[in-house]
Amino acid sequence: MQSAASQVLCDPVPVYSKQDVFFCPEESHFYSYCLERLVFNRYSDADSIIEFGCGDGSPVINALMRSCFGGTIQGYELNPDAYQVACSRIAHLELDETYSVHNRSFFEADIPNAQCLIANPPYLPAPDNNICMPLLHGGSDGATITNRLLTLDCPNVMLLVSSYSNPVETIEHGLDQGYAIADFMLTPLPFGYYSSEPKVRNSIAKLRQNQQAFYSQNIYFLAGVLFTKQELCTTDLSNELIKVMTAL
C-alpha cells in the first residue's frame, strides 16, 4: 500500500518547473507535519480553516491523509499554474468536500470566518520582487506578508517563520496583535534553489548585519509557529522560540 506522501507524488498532475510552481520537498514535508501536529490533530472538529497560498496543495493533502480532521479548508492561490496542480491532486484523491482552492488573491477575496488561518507565506527578502519567483518575495526583510497575516484577527494562526527573515520582529508583532506562542516545531534547512539566488542572499547578509537574520554557513532554521489569541492560550513560548531562532 502506498503512503499518503507517495500517493500524492504519483498523482497525474500537469508538468511544471521551479520557475512556475514552488518546489522544495523538504520545506513542503515540514509544513505538512506542522499542519498535522499543530492544526489538524489539535483542531480536528474545527468548522473551517483558511489557507493563504496553497501552492501545489501537497502539504495540506498529505497532512489530511494522516489525520482525522473533520472540517473544511479553503485555500487561496494566486499562481494559476500552482492552482491547476492543486485542483488536479484534490480531484484525484476525491478530497473536494474537505479541501477547496480558489485562484484569486487572498487579501482581495471575501474571506470567511475561520477558527484557524494556515500559511507557508513568502519569506524571501529582497529590495523588490524581480527574483526567480516573484510570488515568493516577502518584502525587504522577508516578513512583510507574514506580519500582515497576523493583523487579520483570526483566533489561531499557524505560520512558517524563517530565521533569516527578521523572526524576532515577527514574534514581537504577534504579541502586539494579542497573540501568544502556543506551540512550535523547528527544523534546520540548507539554503536551496530560491534562497541561494544572489539578490536574495545579499539581502539576507544585510539583514544579518542588522541582527535581523540568523543562520550559519550551511543552514537556517524554519519554524512552524502556532499563534493563539492570548485569552485562549494558557501558555506563551515566545521567549523560548526567540532563543532557538537566534541561536545560529
Secondary structure, 3 states (H helix, E strand, C coil): CCCHHHHHHCCCCCCCCCCCCCCCHHHHHHHHHHHHHHHHCCCCCCCEEEEECCCCCHHHHHHHHCCCCCCEEEEECCCHHHHHHHHHHHHHCCCCCCEEEECCCHHHCCCCCCCEEEECCCCECCCCCCCCCHHHECCCCCCHHHHHHCCCCCCEEEEEEECCCCHHHHHHHHHHCCEEEEEEEEEEEECCCCCCCHHHHHHHHHHHHCCCCCECCCEEEEEEEEEEEHHHCCCCCHHHHHHHHCCC
